[in-house]
């Protein structure tokens, strides 16, 4: 399964740490780190064009700055895949921790989600940037009649916030274990 993680020039220094944590806690996945360098309004178009080049029916999409904190749940992961494959009216499955209120308000997020690739391409064609994708994309999603669901337990575990934000300085390590933080720092995985 391809995991597509998209960032921007300001997030690239966290990519080696993100790659390390994903390889540790989700081994065996085909990781694709993208770096959008253009104007923010072209983000969705860039991602859509990238997805059009793939042949996969399903993909996992997220921003590149969610730092995993423990092994993924294979059971929840399989539940997500089965749900997508078994119900033609479901377009995506959230793999992250969420509340029902958050899920209903934002059925579309830039957090770890399974997507039917063709539906995701269509949704991206109607949005501009990550925030527009989440806000307007959620509204368009609700109007589409398709469904977004969550796994019963999170398949992928990380703090509910991205590690990089204008709301704080530096890296918010969230739930990342101290042993992982030490490894990342001692091995210069923060550029």
N, C-alpha and C positions, 0 to 999 in steps of 0.2 A: 504494500500500500504506500502510495506517495503522500508524504507530509510536505505541504508547501507553506513555508514560513516567509513572510514578506516584511521587509523593513525599509529603512531609509538611511542616508549617510550618517545621521546622528545615532543610529542604533547599531552600527556595524562593530563597535568595540565590544559589544555584549555577545555577538554571534558565536565566538569560540566557546564561551561558557554555556550558552544555550545548546550548542551542538553537543558538548560534553554531557550535559544533563539529559538530553533526549537520548543519546546513544546509551547512556547508563540505564535510564529508566524505561525506555521504549526501544530496546535493541532490535535490529533487523529491519527497521523501516527505511524506506528510500527517501532521504531528506533532500529537499530542494530549498535552498536559501536564496531569496530574491532581494535585490536592493533597488528600490525605486528612487531614482535621482532627479526626476523631472518635477514640474510644478504639481502641487498636491491635487489639482483638478484632473490630472491624467492618471492617477493611481488605479482607478477601476478599469480603465481602458487597457493599461499596461498588463494588469493581472488577467483580464479577459483574454487578451491576445496570447498570453503565455498558456493559459488553460486550453485554448483552441488547438494548440500544437500537440496536446496529449491525447491518448486514446483511452485512458482509464474511464470506467463508468463512474467510479467513486473516488473522491480525494478527501484528504484532511487539510483544512486551511486554518491558519492562525497568523497573528503577527509574530515577529521573531523575538519578542522580549518578555515572554512568559517563561519563567524558570521553573522547571519541573522539580518536585520535591520528594517523590517516592515512585515506586514502580507502578506502571499502568495496570489497570484491571483487565486481564484478558477476557474474563467473563463479560464485563460491561462493554468492552470493545466488540466482542462477537454479537452481543445483544444489539448494539448500534448497527452493525452491518446487516444482521438479519432483519431488523426493523425496516431499514431502507430498501432492501431487496424484496421484502414480502408485501409492502404497501406502496402502490404506485402514487398515492396521494401524499406521501411523506417525501419532502425534498431535502431535509437536513436533520441531523441529530446532534445535539450538544453533547460534548464529551466531558465538559468541565463542570465544576461545582456551580450551582445556580439555585435561586429560589423560584418558586412558581410565579411570584410577582415580576421578578426580573425577566423570566422567560417569556411571559405574556407581553411585557412591554417591549422587549428586544428579542424576538425570535431569530433575528439575524445579528450575529456579533462577529468580531474579529478574534474571538477566542477559539480554542480548539473545537472544531466541528467537522463531522462527516458531511459531505455534500454530494448530491448527484451533480456531476460536473456540468452537464448541459444546462441544468436549471441555474446553477451558479453563474455560468457565462451570461445567460439571459438577464439575470438580476444585476450583474455588474454592468451590463450595457446601459442600465437605467440609472446608474449612480456615478459619483465623481471621485470621492476620496474616502478614507476609512470611516470618518464620522458620518458622512452622507450615506455610505453603505449601511451603517448600523441604524441610523435614524430613518432616513427615507426608505432604505432597503427593507426595514421591518414593516413600515407602512405598506409598501408595495407587496411584500410577502403576504401580509394579512389579506389584502385585496385579491391575491392570486387564487385563493381557495385551497392552496397547498398547506401542508402541516409541517411544523417543526416540533420535534419531541426531544426529550432528554433521556439518557440512560438512567436506570433506577439508582445507581450509585455512580459517582464520577469515574469515567474511564481513565482520565488524565488528571493528575493531581499537581496543583500549583496554587500559590496565593491568588486570590480573586482579582488582583490588580497586576498590570504589567509592571515590570521592574523599573522602567524608565517613565518618568512623567515630569511635567513642569510643576506638579504639586509638591515635589520634594527634590532635594539636590542629591546627586549621586544615584546609586543603585539601591532599590528597595528589595532586599533579599527575601522578604516575606517568610515563607515556610521552608526555605532551603536549609538543609541540615548544615551544621557548623563544619562537619567533616568535608562536605562538598565545597563550601565556601573556602576552606583552607586549601583544598586541592586546587581549586580554580585560581586562587591567588598565588600559591606556591609554584604553579606551573604556567604562570603568566597567561592565563586564558581570558584575562580582561586586557584588551589592547590599550 
